[in-house]
Amino acid sequence: MPVFEYKAIDRGGRSQKGFVDAENARAARLQLRDEGVFPTELREGADDAIPSDEGSRFEIRMPRLGVSLMDQAVATRQLSTLVGAGVPLISALGAISEQCENARLKAEFGRVRDRLNEGASLADAMASGDVFSDLYTSMVRAGETGGALEAILERLASYLESQVRLRNKVSAILVYPIFMLFFTLIIVGVLVTFVLPQITTLLDSLDQELPVYTRVIIGGSEWVRSYWWVLAIALLAGFAGFRAFVATERGRRSWDQTLLRLPVVGRVTRVVAVSRFARTLSTLLSGGIPIVQAMAVGRDVAGNVVLGDAIDKARESITEGASIAQPLRQSGQFPPMVTQMIEVGEQSGQLEAMLAKVAETYDEEVETTVSRLTALLEPVLILIMVGIVLLIIMATLQPVLKLTTSLS
């Protein structure tokens, strides 16, 4: 029988994690709910995957065909339109399944439709798979319970589209610096691999002592041509080791702390995480999800363990009757403007609107910050490229010029 690893919250709002034996993901969720535990994350693992020391566990996951946020957003908006037009839910799911271009999403909607025919609710049918997130299924469940499925699906589509826009903006801004870095590496590789070996023979025939940096560059070129496979293996091993380390709880915490401490990258990382948390929490609260459960989902969406610890403390504070803003402020991980707006939202009863405003503000800040950083990186990368090429040219031409001068 499969073993599922879970993260959950109990009726008191406390976090739990562990393992449960069940036939499938849906059975595991039902078993946990019968025990008074509400899963926020559930994934299947092998029987021997139960670790004795969770902080030192390494995981290797096989890649599989994914479903992009844009595909989910388009399908969700289409489902909202069909439901709003009075089309029966099963027929709407069948229509979306037929026109989906993504093979996995197409199969998933077909499976959800079959589950509805068997008598399951839409939220349970979606939760039994591994395509739709906990945020998605929680919102759908709230929409079914409150009789506002069309409005909830509309909000979900808007939320997914906003995440796609933010990701596309950042990706578009980073394309040029990445291209420049790649182009620089190609130029250096061509010079070291093809140009230098041809000049080395000429320099050796001069019968004179070469400058130190010329000998270093020639030696490096010969080493790369002879042992390039060692360099490739070392890079692949380093990348695999880094991914395995980050996959552990201790490694992920160390990496997240390091990212937040970096001068410029840390600010961007923090702002992106806060924006995701604020927008997710606003979307869930507006959909009628309880605050404790909404914050548990928002913590996972933020994608940073350090900020997640602060969110957990705030969640525990809520269960004790305290406010959200105070523990977030005391953690020192959230900007003062965020905690101040959350506090104002709590006092005025407009927490969802305040969180949405925070998300919009920080989305704009991310775009502005990354644009400025890119504008600074462009000339820096050009100077680095010119400097490397100039160094190689001078290292190879100086001995030739020196010989020419002595002959003259």
Steps between C-alpha positions, in 0.01 A plus 500: 500500500639844410637730769410870484696776667281786619508845652179603671330711765283363778178642640700726730692654209832329584729368227559128468694279263549128467415194293179309436425171322215517247396357166506838325527873566127544555488216752795654682324838521179340626690300760675810629176699513335222698782543751432874525800597287464716186784442246655799325761295312496131406741304287563133446829342608651154509463276805865544583480878464408553866813671631660460839638851477278728293759776490746285309262331253579515130232466235532425130189567294444388145393775261150482357282696265376809683213741470592867475322770694382656174334173394324481836396865482350464151313182590374651827364809328330287239345285772379814679340627177324171434373470857378859490315428175303223668679207338489189723831446678560156350437632148725799565783275616454283191517802269818629667657155488440480125657838420799489739830501312703379798479119503529463875242769577269348240523160670456657845175677406375175351581319824327773706190466281497125557526551875204738490299235318581267790350748745807685629506875545709718269746590775549138608543389141769763441670430834533129421743581218837672499442784252297750699661661802357514852420867443300407190303219662435702817354786297284262295373333818409840645319592177300178502407542866396863461327457166736746330706267281497735199637793703762283668621360168520857366718602796715193456555579132593860585739380768674254267524762225659749741763241595569433133536873426748546786705202389501613135610851593795376701593245230484760222721739695762231564522375140759756385748455787480122466558528125802726555650260752446206266655693210803589713555136592481399133761761399737399777451132414582561132811702584628249751416188298579598139695828483754457778626155389593644159684794654674281759716335231617841380578616854698185575714558188609843619758350739443765762347504844128567497323726752347328802139572409566377143627169636201478735250557218673249271515243779134554578410460134690171476338371820150582376562327168645192670273469803178667393311186605629540858363854506164383361473219757594737782233750394232232471598347835498839667157581359358161605650534847358848540151384400519206738613727784226754435245215493564437871330708769829626641643574155187685389506713814869586452445589134196717574687684776794559265272637227335745739838631620638580154518876431266538200376148432385472861270799466346365178456153652328642807271725298396217265425268795299768684306580183409134445396458862289817503323425172436138596363594842281771349361259239427228755339734754280656232393147407384426853792280610567510879796720591703219661470273197561792263823592674620138484452501122652849471808383687562224245438734206752755635772245431743612772557303821614802702188700417297182546614477863377855562166415337467189719553710813234742381265208438556372853439851630164507323389176664577662837284800415776745408549701181689410184713813473675484838685167458589588140648829624691328780656250259685780320454321167211708365543864394342757735258617229358148468438452871355850530253443217402159640438661838286770343310235303430300817374805686281622214372159392653546154784248528441346156514840327814601690675175411408545134642853512823368655532243221447760227752738659769237533440361151580845365805525727630166373471617140668832576782345704577232244492758218753717680718201577490394136592849385804481726595147394504577128808728500669288766468186290625684191803628690573152635478351152724769349748463787531123460545522125753784535698304760526197273599714200767687697636175648551356152610813312744646752775239439463548125524880534801464731681285243413742221635790702829319575547414134444861400 
